[in-house]
Amino acid sequence: PGGRASFDDIDLEEIFGAFGGGGRGAGRGFGGGRGQDVRATLDISLEDAIAGTTRRIQFSDGRMLDVAIPKGASEGQVIRLKGQGAPGRGGQAGDALIELRIQPHPVFKRDGADLTMDLAVSVPDAVLGGKIQVPTPEGAVMMTIPKGSNSGKVLRLKGRGAHANGKRGDLLAKLVVTLPETPDDELVRFATEWRERRPYKPGR
C-alpha cells in the first residue's frame, strides 16, 4: 500500500519491443547495443518520503521489483535501478528510472522543506493557554499554546517538517480558534455580558 508505478507517459511498445525482438523499439538502444532506459512514476505518501521505506512495483512485462525509498525523499526525485530497463542486443540492459511523486496529504501542505497545517484550538486554550496535542508525520506531540492566542498565530515545531537539500524543515501550525458546534447557554451568557461591559473592535 502507498506505492504505485505508472507507465502512462511512455510508449510501451517502443520500450519493450526489444524483449521479443519485434516492435518499433527492436534493435534500439544507447550506443553499443545497450538497452533502453525505462521510466515510471511511483506514488508515495508524505510519511514514506520522510521516514523512508521499500515499495514493490510491477513492470508492464510482469517483473516485480522492490524500490528502496530513501529517508528524506523529495518530490520529483529519480531513483535509478541499474540494469532493470530493456535488455540490450549484444550489450548491457538499460536502467529503470523511477520518479517519486508525493501524494497530497489531508492535514499537511508542503512549503519547501517546511510543512504547514491549520490547528484547531478551543476558546479556553486560546484565552488561558495550555498544552494541546498536535499531529506530525511521525506521530502526535504536545505543543504549548501561549495565553491570549488569536486565530492566525503561527507556532513552529523545529525539525518536524519535510526534507529539502539534505535538511529537515519545520512544522508550522496556524491556530484556528474554534467555537463549540453548539454554544451552550453559559457561553452565550458570558459573551453577552462581556460585550456589554468590555466592548472592543478587533484590529482597531
C-alpha positions, 0 to 999 in steps of 0.5 A: 500500500502507498506505492504505485508505478505508472507507465502512462507517459511512455510508449510501451511498445517502443520500450519493450519491443526489444524483449521479443525482438519485434516492435518499433523499439527492436534493435534500439538502444544507447550506443553499443547495443545497450538497452533502453532506459525505462521510466515510471512514476511511483506514488508515495505518501508524505510519511514514506518520503520522510521516514523512508521505506521499500515499495514493490512495483510491477513492470508492464512485462510482469517483473516485480521489483522492490524500490528502496525509498530513501529517508528524506525523499523529495518530490520529483526525485529519480531513483535509478535501478541499474540494469532493470530497463530493456535488455540490450542486443549484444550489450548491457540492459538499460536502467529503470528510472523511477520518479517519486511523486508525493501524494497530497496529504489531508492535514499537511501542505508542503512549503519547501522543506517546511510543512504547514497545517491549520490547528484547531484550538478551543476558546479556553486554550486560546484565552488561558493557554495550555498544552494541546496535542498536535499531529506530525508525520511521525506521530502526535506531540504536545505543543504549548499554546501561549495565553491570549492566542488569536486565530492566525498565530503561527507556532513552529515545531523545529525539525518536524517538517519535510526534507529539502537539500539534505535538511529537515524543515519545520512544522508550522501550525496556524491556530484556528480558534474554534467555537463549540458546534453548539454554544451552550447557554453559559457561553452565550451568557458570558459573551453577552455580558462581556460585550456589554461591559468590555466592548472592543473592535478587533484590529482597531 
